[in-house]
Amino acid sequence: MLGGMTGVGPMPPGPSAGGAALGVNPFLPFDLNVLVDNSGVEKMPIIIIEPNPNWGNLFGRIERRAIMGTYVSDHAMLKPGAAHLANGGYLVLNARDVLMAPCAWEGLKRSICNREIRLEEPAEQTGFFIPQGLRPELVPLDLKVIVTGDESIYRLLTSADNEDFWDLFKVKAEFGSQVSLNEENMMAYCSFICRTCADEVLLDFEAGGAARVMEFGARQVADQNKLSTRFGQIKDLLIESDYWARKDDSNTVQDHHVMQAINQKIYRLNLVEERIRDMVSDGSLLLDVTGEEVGQINGLAVYDLGDFRLGRPTRITAQTFVGREGLINIEREA
């Protein structure tokens, strides 16, 4: 029996008993690891919004398991990132979140520039030793990246990272915080109110309540011909108005419920305004509000605290003397 086997090559080694005991799959070399499955996608292009764009969530990660006091990995433990999922479509990121994540911004620029995705450990770039590292093949990248942020971040990137930022992100689109007050936008405002009520399970708004909400939007931009598009603040107002309506045992949100929500918000934020009024009342801030005075007027400075605006009155005086005609600049250099 043994002599008849001399012409046959050595048999491939089978799985060891130790590997089976440790939970290692003996058929692992024959398993497939599908990173991205787009078989159920119905609409193209693919749009992925990544709320936490760190390195692993963007470019994937190599997971590991602990066996006998060490960490091992294999091809079945490769996990995709947002760049893999959005490949061929659009990837939407927040600029501040990408800049806050270590190595994410540089890795994003490198992937866009080279048109490839490297699934690797970010710790290797800092010189740390990675046990049993894997280096998967590069994945070709065909991706449109949309980065959102405010104007200050854009100016920062154009000045501090102008070598790469101008070349990779060529199109800039600005979105205003106000729209014209017309019938179309008023209907859109009402549609937003209805959708918010459905999503947040709020009471229905009467016509008067919706009108108060639009009046609040006009006051936010200090223009009676414009409406605010800061819908986060509008949504907060709708939720708080619903609270006061439910507390009043009302079936709908009426205009006085919206006004109560606005007044309560002002009450929570107007501490500085109350202190200024106290200073005027006790004489700490000299201000005449009645009668007439020669060479003295009252001015008003508007302070914008972000979520609240207030006016600070100031007494402005003028004195005249005999001299040349016209205004004299009293500024002196020191």
Secondary structure, DSSP 8 states (H G I E B T S, - for coil): --GGGTTS--------HHHHHTT--TTGGG----S---TT--SSS-EEE-SS--HHHHH-EE--EEETTEEE--GGGEE--HHHHTTTSEEEEEHHHHHHSTTHHHHHHHHHHHTEE----GGGGGT---TT------EE---EEEEE--HHHHHHHHHHSHHHHHHH--------SEEE-SHHHHHHHHHHHHHHHHHTT--EE-HHHHHHHHHHHHHHTT-TTEEE--HHHHHHHHHHHHHHHHHTT-SEE-HHHHHHHHHHHHHHH-HHHHHHHHHHHTTSS----SS--TTEEEEEEEEE-SS-EEEEEEEEE----SSSSS--------
